[in-house]
Amino acid sequence: MTEITRALVDDVDAVRVEVISDQNSVVLRLHVANNDIGKVIGKQGRTARSLRTILGAASMKLQHRFSLDIVEADQDALS
Protein backbone atom coordinates (compact mmCIF):
# COMPACT_ATOMS: atom_id res chain seq x y z
CA MET A 1 0.00 0.00 0.00
CA THR A 2 2.83 2.38 0.88
CA GLU A 3 4.65 1.92 -2.43
CA ILE A 4 1.52 2.41 -4.50
CA THR A 5 0.67 5.60 -2.62
CA ARG A 6 4.22 6.97 -2.89
CA ALA A 7 3.95 6.61 -6.67
CA LEU A 8 0.85 8.84 -6.62
CA VAL A 9 1.94 11.73 -4.37
CA ASP A 10 4.48 14.57 -4.50
CA ASP A 11 5.54 14.43 -0.83
CA VAL A 12 6.66 10.81 -0.49
CA ASP A 13 8.16 11.39 2.96
CA ALA A 14 4.73 12.23 4.41
CA VAL A 15 3.25 8.85 3.43
CA ARG A 16 2.88 6.38 6.25
CA VAL A 17 0.52 3.55 7.07
CA GLU A 18 -0.79 2.96 10.58
CA VAL A 19 -2.14 -0.53 11.24
CA ILE A 20 -5.00 -0.95 13.71
CA SER A 21 -6.01 -4.55 14.21
CA ASP A 22 -8.50 -6.51 16.25
CA GLN A 23 -9.70 -10.11 16.09
CA ASN A 24 -11.86 -9.80 13.00
CA SER A 25 -10.29 -7.09 10.88
CA VAL A 26 -7.37 -4.79 10.18
CA VAL A 27 -7.78 -1.08 9.47
CA LEU A 28 -5.02 0.56 7.48
CA ARG A 29 -4.87 4.32 8.11
CA LEU A 30 -3.07 5.93 5.21
CA HIS A 31 -1.52 9.27 6.22
CA VAL A 32 -0.59 11.70 3.42
CA ALA A 33 0.32 15.38 3.17
CA ASN A 34 -2.58 17.85 2.90
CA ASN A 35 -1.70 18.87 -0.65
CA ASP A 36 -1.63 15.21 -1.78
CA ILE A 37 -5.00 14.10 -0.41
CA GLY A 38 -6.74 14.84 -3.71
CA LYS A 39 -4.25 12.74 -5.63
CA VAL A 40 -4.87 9.76 -3.38
CA ILE A 41 -8.65 10.09 -3.50
CA GLY A 42 -8.79 10.89 -7.24
CA LYS A 43 -11.65 12.22 -9.34
CA GLN A 44 -14.95 11.12 -7.83
CA GLY A 45 -13.02 8.82 -5.47
CA ARG A 46 -11.84 6.51 -8.23
CA THR A 47 -8.25 6.16 -7.01
CA ALA A 48 -9.34 5.48 -3.42
CA ARG A 49 -11.88 2.96 -4.70
CA SER A 50 -9.13 1.22 -6.70
CA LEU A 51 -6.89 1.05 -3.62
CA ARG A 52 -9.78 -0.50 -1.69
CA THR A 53 -10.35 -3.01 -4.51
CA ILE A 54 -6.73 -4.13 -4.26
CA LEU A 55 -7.13 -4.44 -0.50
CA GLY A 56 -10.31 -6.46 -1.05
CA ALA A 57 -8.44 -8.91 -3.26
CA ALA A 58 -5.77 -9.31 -0.58
CA SER A 59 -8.53 -9.82 1.99
CA MET A 60 -9.98 -12.70 0.01
CA LYS A 61 -6.60 -14.33 -0.51
CA LEU A 62 -5.56 -14.00 3.15
CA GLN A 63 -9.09 -14.70 4.43
CA HIS A 64 -8.94 -11.69 6.73
CA ARG A 65 -10.85 -8.43 6.49
CA PHE A 66 -8.94 -5.23 5.66
CA SER A 67 -10.25 -1.70 5.31
CA LEU A 68 -8.63 1.59 4.32
CA ASP A 69 -8.95 5.02 5.90
CA ILE A 70 -7.26 7.97 4.20
CA VAL A 71 -6.16 10.62 6.68
CA GLU A 72 -4.84 14.13 6.08
CA ALA A 73 -1.78 15.29 7.99
CA ASP A 74 -3.85 17.89 9.92
CA GLN A 75 -6.00 15.13 11.37
CA ASP A 76 -2.95 13.39 12.88
CA ALA A 77 -3.15 15.69 15.92
CA LEU A 78 -6.87 14.93 16.34
CA SER A 79 -6.50 11.15 16.29
N, C-alpha and C positions, 0 to 999 in steps of 0.2 A: 504494500500500500504506500509506503514511504517513497519508494523509487518512482512509482507512477506519478505521485503527486509532485515530486521534485521536478519531473519533466514538464509539468504544466505551469509552474509558478516562476516568478522572477526572483523572489527572495528564498532561495533554497535552504538557507540556514534557519529560517523561522519554522520550517516544517518539522513537526514531531507528532508521534502517535502515542497516545496514552491508552493503556489497556485496562479496562475495568471488567472483572469477571466475577461470575457467581456460578452456582451449580448448573444452571440451564443454558446460560448464554454468555457471550463476550461482547462488550461494547467497545468499539474502537473510536476514540475521540481524536479527530484529526485537527491539529492546531496549525493554522497558517496565518501569515501576515495580513493585516487589514486590507491592503491594496491588492492582495491576491485572492481574496475570497470569491470574487466574481469569476475568476478563471477556474476555480475548483468546482463551483456550482454550475457554470456554463449557462448558455441561453436556455431559458425555460427549464432549468434544472437537469438538462440532458447529461452533462458530464458527471454530476453527482449520482444520477440514476445509473449511469454506466458503471461507476465505481461500486455501487451497491449490487449491481448484477454480478460483477466479478466476485464480490464477497459472498453472494448467494450461491454461486457455483462452488466456492471453497467450502461453504457450509454443508452443502450436500455431500461433497467428497469426504469431508472430515466427520460428518454426522454430528455436527455441533452448530448451534445457532450463533451467528455473528450479526452485528448491526453497526452502522456507521453514523457518527455525529460529526458534523463539520463545525469547528469553533473558531471564531475570530480571536486575534491576539488580545483585544480589549476585554474579552470575556474571561480571560485566564484569571484575572484578579477576582472576578465574581464567583468562580467555581470553587 
